[in-house]
Amino acid sequence: MSEIKRKWDLLSKEKRQSCIEAIITFFREERDETLGIIAAESFLDFFLQDIGAEIYDRGVTDAKELLRKRCEDLELDLDILLRK
């Protein structure tokens, strides 16, 4: 089976397999439904494509805010060092 790498699928092969297994387990244990590998892959692909970019953007926004706060702290620390 050839692997198709989509631009929105940034998971490693191992992580993708782990997620597929988790989806199958979830449906079996929580919904008492049997889900095959292809259906689980489709389910994973749907969520990666549909909300993956939004989650990524949130991570970037959170990182920007963290860096902004650290820069403010650094500016305050440097101001303390000034000899006025």
C-alpha positions in Angstrom: 0.0 0.0 0.0 1.5 3.3 -1.0 1.3 6.1 1.5 -0.3 9.4 0.5 1.1 12.4 2.4 -1.3 15.3 2.6 -0.2 18.8 3.5 -2.5 18.9 6.5 -1.3 15.5 7.8 1.9 16.2 9.8 1.7 13.0 11.9 4.6 10.5 11.8 3.7 7.1 10.6 3.9 5.8 14.2 1.7 8.5 15.6 -0.8 8.1 12.8 -1.0 4.4 13.5 -1.4 5.0 17.2 -4.3 7.5 16.6 -6.1 5.0 14.3 -5.8 2.3 17.0 -7.1 4.8 19.6 -10.1 5.7 17.4 -10.9 2.0 16.8 -10.7 1.4 20.6 -12.8 4.4 21.4 -15.6 3.3 19.1 -15.4 -0.3 20.5 -15.4 0.7 24.2 -17.5 3.8 24.2 -20.0 3.2 21.5 -20.0 -0.6 21.3 -19.3 -0.3 17.5 -16.8 -2.0 15.3 -14.8 0.4 13.2 -12.4 -0.9 10.6 -9.0 0.6 9.8 -10.2 2.4 6.6 -13.1 4.0 8.5 -10.8 5.0 11.4 -8.3 6.5 8.9 -11.1 8.4 7.2 -12.3 9.7 10.6 -8.7 10.8 11.5 -8.2 12.4 8.1 -11.5 14.3 8.4 -10.5 15.9 11.8 -6.9 16.6 10.7 -8.2 18.4 7.6 -11.1 20.1 9.2 -9.6 21.4 12.5 -5.9 20.7 12.2 -5.1 24.2 10.8 -7.1 25.8 13.6 -5.3 23.9 16.3 -2.0 24.7 14.7 -2.9 28.4 14.5 -3.9 28.4 18.2 -0.5 26.9 19.0 1.3 29.7 17.1 -0.9 32.3 18.8 -0.1 30.9 22.2 3.7 30.8 21.4 3.5 34.5 20.3 1.8 35.5 23.5 4.4 33.6 25.6 7.3 35.3 23.7 5.6 38.7 24.1 5.4 38.2 27.9 9.0 37.0 28.1 10.2 40.0 26.1 8.3 42.3 28.5 9.9 40.6 31.4 13.3 40.9 29.8 12.8 44.6 29.2 11.9 45.0 32.8 15.0 43.1 33.9 17.2 45.2 31.7 15.6 48.4 33.0 16.5 47.4 36.5 20.2 47.1 35.4 20.2 50.7 34.2 22.3 53.1 36.3 20.4 56.3 36.5 
